[in-house]
Amino acid sequence: MPELRSLSPAQPWVELRATEADWDTVPAGELDRLLTGLHLIRAFEEEVLQLAGEGLVHGPAHSSIGQEGGAMGAILPLRGSDQVNGSHRGHHHFLAKALLHVAEAQKLAPGAAFDGGIHRTLHGALAEIMGLTPGFCRGRGGSMHLRWREAGVLGTNAIVGGGVPLAAGAAWAHKRAGTGDVAVSFFGDGATNIGPVLETMNLAAAWKLPLVFFIENNRYAVATAVEEVTAEPRLSARGLGFGIPAWRVDGMDPVAVSLAMRQALARARAGEGPAIIEAELYRYFHQNGPLPGSAFGYRSKQEETAWRARDPLDRVAAEMQRRGLIGAEEVAALRRRAVETMAAIAGEMTERQGNRRAVRPSLWPSPGFRDVGIRGDLSELSGLRVLEGDGPRGGTTEQKFVDVVADVMGRRMERDPRIVLMGEDIHRLKGGTNGATRGLADRFPGRVLGTPISEAGFCGLGGGIAMDGRFRPVVEFMYPDFMWVAADQVFNQIGKARHMFGGDIDMPFVLRTKVAMGTGYGSQHSMDPAGIFATAPGWRIVAPSNPVDYVGLMNAALACNDPVLVIEHVDLYQRSMPAPAEDLDYIIPPGRAALRREGRRATVITYLSMVHRALEAAEQRGADVDVIDLRWLDRASLDWETIAASVRKTNNVLIVEQGAQGTAYGTWLADEIQRRLFDWLDQPVQRVAGGEASPSISKVLERAAFAGTEEVAEALGRLLLHAA
């Protein structure tokens, strides 16, 4: 018979319950803030539901009524410089942090006035939920995207679990900056089964980040009970597998929550790493709207009644009355004033139209604000030296492309201590799998971070670092196909953050990746991502075809306050080409394409390694054509002046790229050219791309799947045959 030994987890997992003695040790002023915050949040949420019932909230109204105690109890012990983010059900997180922020200058107590900063906070939050200009995100975020950086609210999030990796980025920034501050990420029971949340737990534990994972276990993901979807409904158990200590508490008891949070914060501030708190609590209403869950049949009225009997507002009031700190009449007066305050704030945003309320028209955002802030204005690039026609200072020398990749990154890291790199194996193997980070880990300790194989986790963490603003992350995806693993973080979070939070936050994030067609790595390692990123809002894209351009484009990307995708190609890595002999400090800004060959009969538009193949094909054919190297590919950065001048001269266009037809960059570019320059075209825009299938492992099938010099030459022949 085998010998069996019981194993113990590396970290403790405990249930914490507050006693009467614990309540007695809470200072009276703290209980004042707690009770007042609870009543203001409750009245706020009730007003939201009332407005939603009248059709004045466009979109969802995820009420947190019943869960206020968990938020206030958790946020009460935080410093003003600590940061939080939350889920789609996040009004209470936002308000708790915001009200305690303004309470640093204005008293938050049962008898205090609810004017000044308190009034502005409630007004701004309600305006945001209603989609109005005075909102914290100018009406863009609504109920699910609430952000107020000055108060330490990083932003609530509509994607279940989507904000957790971002909070880890803030925690990393706190650790790197040595502030002792902590990030807290609030999320629900459903998120504990989401991959990026578990990836982030692993990363946070491995890197000992000051991050508290706060699980609001309200027992139902919409209408599905926790026990239906996991064999371990005590969700704080998730921490044991990652070596994270965990506390399980009664979320209807704010003091119990606060005690657990204080212990977790002490650990995080001491550099011991993350913690998990699971608060068992209850939302009194359905997932969205003013009806209880029993109205939809997934909860019983008896269950709802039992939880309502444990209301955190009543619990705090009762304990304060027991200690003689407040009377029943004062509690009733507080409740009345909170309700009246919210009614007055709602009145500031509405007007009577007949027998109903309507939003005041002057508060709606202008339709012209629609696209403002998708990207920044690039003012951060002003004053940087632009590469001009005479090339780099000091001339050029023959150098391998991949060596220049490492050289320019080293130069920028040397000059800018904010830059940090992260990716799989980039700190090993003499610069990762291709040598692109050669020597950087030794030169810059603590700034070249080898990550677990968890693209969603470390990409989102990088996004959180960018949103924090103190550092500038460069994230490497070993292959671009891996973006699908991290798609939520890449597109829903990083790409949309600036716009959805009001249009004026920076996202200085660089994503490096390489196209590997022709290397035999098959269908899941070989794509060209340009076509996908070009259709996603918020991203800028560069695709350098030579070392001189790489330096200027990477420098611009690293200085840019927008997320930038930098695409490289393995075909270029080992190719020796002219590279800057000593000058690594210029930029090539957006809107600067390069005319690589001049002609009169057609315009060939291309990028990356296909620039060389297009030039080879034109030379083979002796074709009298312009060849334009786009360099910047996103719709906001294209050099339409160069493209239009060429098309007006040649009247024929061929777009050349290597990748599969279905994800092709040329699909939208051809459409845009025909919309802008239709009158100048003698024939429809022609395109060269790969096949429908992704590249296969077979050398023959792989070559058949992507476009090369031969396909470009053939297409040029057809195009010129029909040219006037």
C-alpha positions, 0 to 999 in steps of 0.5 A: 500500500502506498504511504500517504501524507497530508499536505498543508498549504503554504499560506493560511486560509482563515475565517474571520468573525468580528466580536462585540469587543472588536466593534467597541474598539472602532473609533467613534469618528470612524463609525460616523464615516462608515454609517454616513457613507453607507446611507449615502450609497444606499440613497444613491443606488435607490435614486439610480433605480428610480431613474432607471424605472423612469427610463432615464438611465440608458443601459444597465443599472447594476445596483449594489444595494445590500453590498454596501457594507463590504465596500465601505468596510474594505475601503475605510482602512485604505490610505488616500494614495491606495488605489481600487478598481471594481466590476460592472457592479461598482457604484459602491466601490466608487462612492466609498473611495470617492466619499472617503477621499473628499472626507479628508477635507470635509467631515463625513458624519451623520450631522454634517452638511452634504454640500461641497465635495460630497455633493460634487461627488454624488452629482458627478457619479449620478451624471456619469451613470445617466450618460451626461457631460458633468459625469466623471468620464463625461458621460462616456463610461456610464454605470459600468465605467467609473473612474476618478484618478485623484480619488484613487479609483482606477476604473470599474469594468464591464468585463467580468474579471477584466479589471483584475490584471489592470489592478496588478499593474497599479500594484507593480507600480506601487512596489517599483516606486517604493511608496508602500501603497496598495491596490485593491481589486473588487470582483464578484463570484463569477470572476473567480472562474475567469482565466485572467483572474487566476493568471493574475493571482499567480503573477501577483504571488510570484512577484509579491505585488501589494494587491488585495483580491476582494471577492464579493461573493453574492452567491449568484452570477446573474441567476446561476448559484455558485454551487452550480458552477464550482465544486468549492463554493468557498471561493477564497480557497482559490488562493491556496493554489497560488500561495496567497493567504486568504480571509473569509468574512461576513460581508454584511458586517463592515467591521469584520471586513475592515479587520480582514482588510487591515491584516491584508494591508499590513502584509502587502505594505510589508512586502509580503505579497498579495492577499485574498478576502472573500466577503459573503454578502447579498445583492437585494435586487436582480442582476440589473434593475429594481426587481428582486431575484425571486421575481425571476424564480432563482431565489426564494422570498424566504432567502431574501428576507433572511439576508435583508434582516442582516442589513449592514446599515441596520447593523452599524446603527445598532452597534453605534446605539449600543455604544451611545454614539447615536440615537434612533432619531439621528439615524432616521434623520441621516436616512432622510437627509441622504434621500433628500440630497439624492432627490435634489441632485437628480432634480439638478439633472432633470426637468418636468415635461408634462407628468414625467421627468426628462433629462435636461437637454443642456447636459447631454454630450455633443454628438461631435464629442463622439470620437474625441479622445480615441487617441491623443493629440501627439503633443508629447512628440513635439520637441523630439528630433525627427529623422530628415531626408539626410538620414541619421547623424553620423551616417550608417553602418551594416548591422543585423536588424535584430541587433538594432532592436536591442540597441535602441531599446537599451538606449531608451532604457538608459535615458528613460528610467520609466521604461520596463519590459516584460514577456516570456523568456526575454530575460534569458537565452541571450535576449529571448528567443530571437535576441531582441532584448540582448544584454538588457536584463543585466544592464537594467535589473528589475526592469526586464521581467520574465513572465509566466506563460499567461498573456492575458495576465501580464498584458493586462498588468502592463496595461495597468502600469500604463494607466498608472502613469509612472512607468512606460511598459513594453510588453512582448508577445512571442508570436502575434497569434497569442493576442487572441489569448489576451484579446480582452486586455488588448482590445477591450481594456488597453485599446478602449481605456482612454476613450471610455474613461473620458478621452483624456487619460494616457495609455503609454503602452508598447506591444512588440511582436513578430510575424513568423511566416516561413519559419514552419511554426504553423497555423497558431504562430504565424499571423500578421496582426496588422489587419486586426489591430487596424480595425480596433479603436485606440491602437497605433501601429508601426511596421518597420522595414529596415533598421534606420526606420526601426529606430525612429519608429520605436522611439516614437512609440516609446514616447507616445501616450497611446498604445502602439503595436510594433510589428517585426518580421523574422525575415528581417532579423538576421538580415544585415542592412544599413543601420545608424552608426551612432545616432539612436535618438531621432523619431519618425512620427505618424504621417510619415510614409516613405517612397522607396521607388518612383514610377508613373504607372502604378502605386504599390503600397506595402509595409514590413518585409513585403517592402523588400519583396515588392521592390524585388518584384518591381525590379524583376518586371522593370515596372514603372511604379511607385513603392510606398512603405507605409511605416505607420499603419493605423487609420489615424497615422497613415500618410494620406498626403503621400498616398494621394499624391502617388495615386493622382499621378499613377491612377492605379493601386496595388496593396501588398501584404503577406498574411491570410485574406481573412485578417488582411490589412488591405481589406479596409485600406482598399475601401478607404482609398476607393472612398477618398480617391475614387475619381483618380482610379482607372481600375479597382484597387488590386491586392496581393495577400496570402490564401484563406488558410493560415500557414501550415507546418509543411514547407510546401503548404506554408509557402503556398499560404503566404504571399512572396515576391512571385505573387507580387510580380504576377499581380504587378503584371496583371495590374499594368496590363489593364493600366491606361 
